[in-house]
Amino acid sequence: MRYLGLDLGSKTLGIAISDKTNTIASVYTTLEFVENDYNSLFEPLAQIVKKEKITTIVLGLPLNMNNTYGHRAEITVAFKSLLEKKLKVNVELMDERLTSVISNNVLIDANVSRKKRKKKVDGMAAVIILQSFLDKKGNSYE
């Protein structure tokens, strides 16, 4: 039982995976796709889910700072429904506000060049989304 974390953008999908103990998230890959062509993501995601024996996907939900749903959040909720339907896997939504900012700051602190940061920020954001979920789950008493 492992988790996959996703940071959905308009042209990239950052992917993170949990370790076997579901304690630590790490970067898995970043998929690039034609802008807003989300259907092209289902086949590679299905392969990852099968290969890594994923039971739950944690999808970042980009809420507005006032907790309202904007255009990107609506796209994300629709993508969640399609993921569940096409991949037959549980999908949890996780607040992802400021994950890109945090990701950029982490990469800046690590002296990653601007050019390389652009390629790594989505994967790092997916790690933050998944790690937040794992930490929250680990601290619950359910």
C-alpha positions in Angstrom: 0.0 0.0 0.0 1.6 3.2 -1.2 0.5 6.7 -2.0 1.0 8.9 -5.0 1.0 12.7 -4.7 0.0 14.8 -7.7 0.5 18.5 -8.5 -1.6 19.3 -11.5 -0.7 22.2 -13.7 -1.9 23.3 -17.1 1.1 21.7 -18.9 2.9 19.6 -16.3 2.0 17.0 -13.6 4.4 16.7 -10.7 4.4 13.2 -9.2 5.6 12.1 -5.8 5.5 8.7 -4.1 5.6 7.5 -0.5 8.1 5.1 0.8 6.9 1.6 1.7 6.2 2.7 5.3 4.1 5.7 4.1 6.3 8.0 6.1 8.3 9.9 3.6 7.4 11.4 0.2 9.9 11.8 -2.6 9.9 13.0 -6.2 8.9 10.3 -8.7 8.7 12.2 -12.0 7.1 15.1 -13.8 4.9 14.5 -16.9 4.7 17.1 -19.5 1.6 17.3 -21.7 -0.1 19.6 -24.3 -1.7 22.4 -22.4 -5.0 21.4 -20.8 -4.9 17.9 -22.5 -5.5 16.0 -19.2 -6.8 12.9 -20.9 -3.2 12.2 -22.1 -2.2 11.6 -18.4 -4.4 8.6 -17.7 -2.3 6.0 -19.5 1.0 6.9 -17.9 -0.7 7.3 -14.5 -2.3 3.9 -14.9 1.1 2.4 -15.5 2.6 4.0 -12.4 -0.4 2.9 -10.2 0.0 -0.6 -11.4 3.8 -0.8 -11.2 4.0 0.8 -7.7 0.9 -0.8 -6.3 -0.7 2.5 -5.4 -3.9 2.4 -3.3 -4.5 6.1 -2.9 -3.7 9.2 -5.0 -3.4 12.5 -3.2 -4.2 15.4 -5.5 -3.3 18.9 -4.7 -6.4 21.2 -4.6 -5.5 24.9 -5.4 -8.0 26.8 -3.3 -8.0 30.5 -3.3 -6.6 32.2 -0.2 -10.1 32.8 1.1 -11.0 29.1 0.8 -13.1 29.5 -2.3 -12.9 27.4 -5.5 -11.5 29.2 -8.5 -11.1 27.9 -12.1 -8.0 25.7 -11.3 -9.8 24.1 -8.4 -12.8 23.3 -10.5 -10.5 21.7 -13.1 -8.8 19.7 -10.3 -12.1 18.4 -8.9 -13.2 17.3 -12.4 -9.7 15.6 -12.9 -10.2 13.8 -9.5 -13.5 12.3 -10.7 -12.0 11.1 -13.9 -9.0 9.6 -12.1 -11.3 7.6 -9.8 -13.4 6.5 -12.7 -10.6 5.6 -15.1 -8.0 4.2 -12.7 -10.4 2.7 -10.1 -8.3 4.1 -7.3 -9.2 6.3 -4.3 -8.3 10.0 -4.8 -8.0 12.3 -1.8 -7.8 16.1 -2.2 -5.2 18.0 -0.2 -5.0 21.8 0.1 -2.0 22.9 -2.0 -2.0 26.6 -1.4 1.5 28.0 -1.5 3.2 24.7 -2.3 4.8 26.2 -5.5 6.1 29.1 -3.4 7.5 26.7 -0.8 9.0 24.5 -3.5 10.8 27.5 -5.2 12.1 28.6 -1.8 13.5 25.1 -1.0 15.2 25.0 -4.4 16.6 28.5 -4.1 18.0 27.6 -0.6 19.6 24.6 -2.3 21.3 26.9 -4.8 19.4 25.3 -7.8 19.7 27.5 -10.8 16.5 29.3 -12.1 16.6 27.1 -15.3 16.7 23.9 -13.3 14.2 25.1 -10.7 11.5 25.5 -13.4 11.9 21.8 -14.2 11.9 20.6 -10.6 9.3 22.8 -8.9 6.3 20.6 -9.9 7.8 17.5 -8.5 8.8 19.3 -5.3 5.3 20.7 -5.0 3.9 17.1 -5.3 6.3 16.0 -2.5 5.0 18.8 -0.3 1.4 17.9 -1.0 2.0 14.2 -0.3 4.2 14.8 2.7 1.5 17.1 4.2 -1.1 14.3 3.7 1.2 11.6 5.2 2.0 13.8 8.2 -1.7 14.6 8.8 -2.6 10.9 8.4 0.2 9.9 10.8 -1.0 12.3 13.4 -4.7 11.2 13.3 -6.1 8.8 15.8 -8.7 7.3 13.4 
